[in-house]
């Protein structure tokens, strides 16, 4: 007695949700956790940023100066911080 249910996703609605202020706020919170973790591992400073995209928002943590670039290149600071960023 299984009922067949078909679900059709509204693409424009999904894009609105994935680019919404709430999703961007959550992404920024997560990116800031990774940023804090990376800064505690090395000498450099990092920057967290969120941007709305074509289909969804994107968060990034990036190096800001030569010290953080070198720290990341030598120790994979950002990669390691992603595993421990909360």
PyMOL commands that set and color helices and strands:
alter all, ss='L'
color gray80, all
select helices_A, chain A and resi 11-18+21-41+66-75+77-84
alter helices_A, ss='H'
color red, helices_A
select strands_A, chain A and resi 46-51+58-63
alter strands_A, ss='S'
color yellow, strands_A
deselect
rebuild
show_as cartoon
